[in-house]
Amino acid sequence: MADAMLPLYFRKINMDLLITSYCHLHDNKVIVNDRLFFYQENILKFADFIKSVYKQENVNYPKFYKMDPISKVGFLAAELVLKQTTIEGYHPEKVGVVLSNSSSSLDTDIAHNETIKNRSSYFPSPSVFVYTLPNIVIGEICIKNKIKGENVFLISETFNGKLLCDYVNELFINERVEACLCGWVEVMGNNCNALMVLVEHAGRKQNEGVPGFKFLPFNAENLNLIITLN
């Protein structure tokens, strides 16, 4: 029986998938491939933190300022990952994006609700409403990086490395992707926790790494380790 016909728990697992680059943003700091890229202790607001990181990294994308918070952090995490490596050797249709969080687009939903809850001054903002779906962050990443492959936004109560690994592994097994951005993107008020990794097949990796960072096997244990220790 072909693998595609078997339940996931009976299928062979891709043991040669690698994390070839990662970025973790939380607690006013940014870690990229085991290195501290940004830290500023006295930043109190998420908006100031993410703007400071954007300016420090010299990202030139004016649309960034119009994005909602979750899109800003997901977009910037992807940019920082892809600064370390490249997906240019892959067909756009063979690069995927799989993200997850626990609150969906609730942070933006609350902002939208503020514009409509008072019926006497009812004035919903189209620029806010357009971001009241969690997968919009995927759209922003795909547009900027010309990614046209499989994408999905998953919701789980807490960070679930196994869920992400199972889903991404499935895409590789069925040859739907040859590379995949994968991660957790959570923003609520001034609290931010985002992990973005690039997953590549060991035999098709596009880069040879950066000094001080060794490729990691793509599995739940390593995802949990990165998001816990950094």
C-alpha positions in Angstrom: 0.0 0.0 0.0 1.3 3.4 -0.9 2.3 5.8 1.9 -0.3 8.3 0.8 -3.0 5.7 1.6 -1.8 5.0 5.1 -2.8 6.8 8.4 0.0 9.2 9.5 1.0 7.0 12.4 1.8 4.0 10.0 3.8 6.0 7.5 7.5 6.3 7.4 8.9 9.5 9.0 11.3 11.8 7.3 14.4 11.4 9.5 16.5 13.6 7.2 14.5 16.9 7.5 16.6 19.7 8.9 16.1 23.0 10.6 18.5 25.1 8.5 17.7 28.4 10.1 15.5 29.8 12.9 14.4 33.0 14.6 12.8 33.4 18.0 11.3 36.7 19.1 10.2 37.1 22.7 10.8 39.2 25.9 12.2 42.1 23.9 14.9 40.0 22.3 15.6 38.3 19.0 17.6 35.1 18.7 18.7 34.0 15.2 20.5 30.7 14.8 21.7 30.7 18.5 22.9 34.3 18.3 21.5 37.3 20.0 20.5 39.7 17.3 18.5 42.2 19.3 17.8 43.1 22.9 16.6 46.3 24.6 15.5 46.0 28.2 13.6 49.2 28.5 11.0 48.6 25.8 7.5 48.4 27.3 5.3 48.2 24.3 5.2 45.5 21.6 4.8 48.2 18.9 8.0 49.9 19.9 9.9 46.5 20.1 8.8 45.3 16.7 9.5 48.7 15.1 13.0 48.8 16.6 13.8 45.3 15.3 12.5 46.3 11.8 14.7 49.4 11.7 17.8 47.7 13.0 17.6 45.0 10.4 17.1 47.6 7.6 14.1 45.8 6.1 12.7 47.9 3.3 9.0 47.1 3.0 6.7 50.1 3.6 3.6 47.9 3.9 5.0 46.6 7.1 3.7 49.7 9.0 0.1 48.9 7.9 0.2 45.3 9.2 -1.5 44.2 12.4 0.8 43.0 15.2 0.7 39.2 14.4 1.5 39.9 10.8 4.4 42.2 11.7 6.0 39.6 14.0 5.5 36.7 11.6 6.7 38.7 8.6 9.8 39.9 10.4 10.6 36.5 11.8 10.4 35.1 8.3 12.7 37.9 7.0 15.3 37.2 9.6 15.3 33.5 8.8 15.6 34.0 5.1 18.4 36.5 5.6 20.5 33.6 6.8 19.7 31.2 4.0 17.8 31.2 0.7 14.8 29.6 -0.9 15.6 31.0 -4.4 16.6 27.5 -5.6 13.1 26.1 -5.1 10.1 26.5 -7.3 7.7 28.9 -5.6 5.0 26.1 -5.7 7.3 23.8 -3.7 7.8 26.2 -0.7 5.2 25.9 2.1 4.3 27.9 5.2 2.8 26.2 8.3 2.1 28.4 11.3 0.2 28.1 14.6 -0.8 29.9 17.7 -3.4 29.7 20.5 -5.4 32.9 20.1 -6.0 33.0 16.3 -6.4 36.7 15.4 -7.9 37.7 18.7 -5.5 40.6 19.3 -6.8 42.2 16.1 -10.4 41.1 16.7 -10.3 43.1 19.9 -9.0 46.2 18.0 -11.8 45.7 15.4 -14.4 45.3 18.1 -13.4 48.7 19.6 -14.4 50.4 16.3 -17.9 48.8 16.3 -19.0 48.4 19.9 -20.3 51.9 20.3 -23.3 52.2 18.0 -23.5 56.0 18.4 -20.1 56.4 16.9 -20.0 53.3 14.7 -17.0 53.5 12.4 -15.3 50.1 11.5 -11.9 50.4 10.0 -11.3 48.4 6.8 -7.6 48.5 7.4 -8.1 46.7 10.7 -10.9 44.4 9.6 -8.8 42.9 6.8 -6.5 41.4 9.4 -9.2 39.6 11.4 -8.1 36.2 10.1 -4.9 34.5 11.4 -3.8 33.3 8.0 -3.3 36.8 6.8 0.2 36.7 8.2 0.9 33.8 5.9 -0.3 35.9 3.0 2.1 38.7 3.9 5.0 36.3 4.1 4.1 34.7 0.8 3.6 37.9 -1.1 7.0 39.3 0.0 8.9 36.1 -0.7 6.9 34.9 -3.8 5.9 31.7 -2.0 3.1 29.8 -3.8 3.1 26.4 -2.1 0.9 24.7 0.6 0.0 26.8 3.6 -2.1 26.4 6.7 -2.6 28.1 10.1 -3.2 25.7 12.9 -4.7 26.6 16.4 -3.6 24.8 19.5 -4.1 25.6 23.2 -0.3 25.8 23.7 2.8 25.5 21.6 2.6 22.0 20.0 5.8 21.0 18.3 4.5 17.5 17.5 1.5 19.0 15.7 3.7 21.2 13.6 6.2 18.4 12.8 3.5 15.9 11.9 1.8 18.4 9.5 5.1 19.5 7.8 6.4 15.9 7.7 3.2 15.0 5.8 3.8 17.7 3.2 7.3 16.4 2.6 6.2 12.7 2.5 3.6 13.5 -0.2 6.1 15.7 -2.1 3.9 18.8 -1.7 6.9 20.8 -0.5 10.7 20.8 -0.8 11.1 23.6 1.8 8.8 24.9 4.4 8.7 27.9 6.8 7.2 26.6 10.0 6.4 28.1 13.4 4.5 29.6 16.2 3.3 33.3 16.0 1.5 34.5 19.2 0.8 38.2 20.0 -1.6 39.5 22.6 -1.3 43.1 23.7 2.3 43.6 24.6 3.1 39.9 24.9 4.9 38.4 21.9 6.3 34.9 21.4 7.2 33.9 17.8 9.3 31.0 16.5 10.1 30.6 12.8 12.2 27.8 11.3 13.1 26.9 7.8 12.8 23.1 7.1 14.7 21.5 4.3 15.5 18.0 3.1 19.0 17.1 4.0 19.8 16.2 0.4 18.4 19.4 -1.0 19.4 22.0 1.5 20.3 25.3 -0.2 22.9 26.6 2.2 25.8 25.4 4.3 24.9 27.1 7.5 26.3 30.1 9.3 29.3 30.2 11.7 28.3 28.9 15.2 25.1 27.2 14.1 24.8 23.6 13.2 21.7 22.3 11.4 19.2 20.6 13.7 17.1 17.5 13.0 13.5 18.7 12.5 11.5 17.2 15.3 9.2 18.2 18.1 12.0 17.9 20.7 14.2 20.4 18.9 11.3 22.8 18.3 10.4 22.6 22.0 14.1 23.1 23.0 14.5 26.3 20.9 11.3 28.0 22.1 12.0 27.0 25.7 15.7 27.8 26.1 16.1 31.0 24.0 
